[in-house]
Amino acid sequence: MIKDHLKFLELAFEEATLAESEGTYPIGAVIVDNEGKVVSRGRNRVFTQEDCTAHAEVDAIRKAGHILLDTTNKRFKKNDLTLYTTCEPCPMCTCTILLSGIKQVVWAADDDEYGAIRRMKEGPHFINQFNTINYIASPSLDLENKQRKMLKEWNIRRGIVNTEWEAK
């Protein structure tokens, strides 16, 4: 199995090399199904697309949307996908991976500064970065209830009846 991991990491490095040649961070990713088929490839495109969210892992996940999402029934598909990346995913990519339902991540290099999977599993959770952000949560009950109603109705239309989004 290690041999397979190395093979797919090499494919991720092909994407990293392309990213570097395009003038952005040399990070690449591939997503592989449980039969060993590459279902998508991604690379960092932050500077080439002038998009702070265009990380390699997110790029690969976006390209795998047809595998991850059941658009007819508006649901996430269960999957046994593995994401291979050249560098430990950052907080944004880690959360994107979690929300996509991908079950396994393999990376070539730990990132002790921005790598998130290990720290999010073990804690603490990026206290230094969170200390730099101010936020205002729910300043208007009317607007909060408007959003809650929209999400509740969205869930009902797709067959999910719950009270999670009841008005406050």
Disulfide bonds with the S-S distance in Angstrom:
none
